[in-house]
Amino acid sequence: MNAQSFHRSRRYRLLLLLLMIIPLLPELVIIATGTSAVIMGWDQKGLCTFASERLSNIVDLTLGGAVSWIVVAVGKRFTWLVLFYVVVSAWLSLCLILICLGWTARLTRLVLGFAVTCVLAILPYFGPWLALTSFADKNCRTNEAGVGTCVIFGGYVENAHDTVRIGWLAWYGIPLVFGIFGIYAIVVGLSMIPQKRMASSGARYFDGKNTT
């Protein structure tokens, strides 16, 4: 691999990293907010603020921008539901293309492709809920029916229940992304066949040449 190819592969790898970080942003914001509350010594009593801003508001706004609008949109129109799955499929497909462009080893492509697929099979549907419940206590019991309130860091999080509702989209989302990975794995596997045939033909050629 020359210097130009190395830098090109590096750009593809950095772009892949960016595409994997973007879906993680809501979870990272929630985890950073909760960690800040712990560092500041919040004892699960009273209202926790940072720079005069309620930490519960930060969590609520994050969930509203990353989860609630999706739940509302797909619940109103089937078109938004289809569009959601199209975006997830396109995102995964782009990641898999970048893996092929950034790495040459077939096994590496398969392993990385499977890892990325697993992340996109879980993250969009269960990531916000996992991030929220990691800091929730008995005052925040999220459920699909929206029964009860979620109080975290001393404030109400109105969008908390949507972290459970969005999980229903995984019924089609998970088979979809693994179906895409299956096609990707077949393509990567088939690309290995010509190389094996060339290696086998070359071995037979040299064996025949040595016997003459």
N, C-alpha and C positions, 0 to 999 in steps of 0.2 A: 504493500500500500504506500503510494507516494504521499508527499505533503499535502497536495491539493485534495486528494481523496480523503485523507485523514480529517482535514478541516471541514470538508463537506459532510462527512459522517458525523462529526462533532456537532455541526449545526442541526442536523436531523435529530440527534439525541437530545439536544437542549430543547428543541421544539416539542419533542415527545414529553419531556419533563414538564414543560409549561402546560401542555394539554392535560397532564395528570394532576397538576397543582390546582388549576382553575376549578374543577369540580369539588376539590377539597376545601376551598375557601370558607364556605359556611361552617363546616366542622371546625376548621382552624380558628375562626373567630369565636365560636362558642367555647372551645377549649381554652383559648387565650383569655377570654373573659372570666371563665371559672377559675383558672389558675391565678388570675389577678386578685380575685376575691379571696382565695386561700392565702396568697402572699400577704394581703392586707390584713389578714387575721379575722376575717368575717366568721362569726361563731353561730351562723344560722339564726340570728336574732336581729331584728331591726332591718333597716334599709341600707343596702350596700351601694355606694356611689364611687365614681372615679371621675375626677375633674368636673364635679357637679352633675355628672350624667349617671342616671340609674343603670346599673349593670343589667337589670332585668329588661330594660328598654332596648339595650344593645342586642340581647338575645332575641327579643321579640321582633325587632326590625330585621334581624338576620334571617329568622325563620319566615317572616312575611315575604322577604324578597327571594328566598331560595326554595320555599316549600309551599306556602299557603296559596300563592297566586297560581301555581301549577295545579293544586288540588281543585281550586275554584274553576279554573279554565277547563280542565278535562271533564269536570262534572257538568258543565253547561253545554259544551258542544263536542260531538264526536270528532270533529275535525282537529281540535286541539289535542285530543288523545292520540290520534294518528301522527300528528306533527311531533308530539313528544317522543314517540318511539322512533320516528325518522331521525330526529336530532341525536338521540342516543346511538342509533345504528351508524349514522354518519360519523359521529365522534369516535366510536370504536374503530370503524373502518380506516379513518385517517390515522389513528394511533398505530394500527397494524401496518399500514403502508410505510409510516415513518420507521417502524422497527425493521422492515425489509431494507429500507434505504440506509439505515444507520448501522446495521450489523450484517455481516456476510455469512457467518456460521449458521447452518440450518437449525441445529439444536438450540442455539441461543435465540433464534427467531421464534421457535415454538415455545420455549420456556417463558420468554418475555411476553409473547402474545397471550399465553394462558394467564399469566399474572395480571396483565392489564384487563383481560376479560373478566377475571374474578373481581377486580376492583370495581369495574363498571356494572357488574351484576349485583353488587351489594350497596355501593356508595349512594347512588341516587335514591334508593328506596329506604334504606335503614341507617345511613350515616348520620343524618340530623338527629334521629331518635337516640342513637347510641351516644352521640356527643351530649345531648341534653340530659339523658338519664344518668350519665356519669357524675353529674353534680346535683341531681334532684334528690329530694328526700320525701318524707311522707306527705308533705304539703303539695307535692306535684305528682299526680297519678294520671298520666296521659292515657286516653282511650279513644276508640273510634267514634263513639257516640257523643263525645264532647261533654260528658257528665263531670261536673265539678270544675274546680279552677286549679291552675298551676301557679304556685307561688315559689319563686326561686330568687335567691339573693335579696329577699325581702320585698319583691315586687311581682305583679301579675304578668304572666306571659300568655297572652290571649291566643297566640298561634301555636301553642304547644301541642294541642290535640291533632293538628294536621301532620305532625311527624309520624303518627300512627296511620292516618288515612292514606298517606302516599304509599305506604307499604303494599297496598292492594295492587298497585301498578306492577309490582314484581311478578305477578302471576304470568304475565306475557313478556315482561322485560327480560327476565332471566333466561327463559328458553330462546328468546330472540338473540341475545348476545352470544350465547353458546352455540347457536346455529351458525352465526357469522364466523365464530372461531373455528367451527368444524370445517367450513368451506376454506377458510384460511389455512388450516392444518393440511387439508388435502392438496391445496395448491403448493404449499411449501414441500410437502412430501413428494409430490410428482416432480418437482424441480430437482430432486436428488437422483431420480432414475437415470437421466442422461449421463450424469457424471459417473454413476456406477457402471453403466454400460461402456463408457469410454475407458474407464480404468480396467474393466474386464477385457476389453478388446486389446488394449495396450499390453496387458499381461500375456494374452495368448500370442500376440505378435512377437514379443521378445522371446517367449518360450519356443516358438517355431523357428525363430532365427537362430537360437542357440543350438537347436538340434540338427541344423543343416551344416 
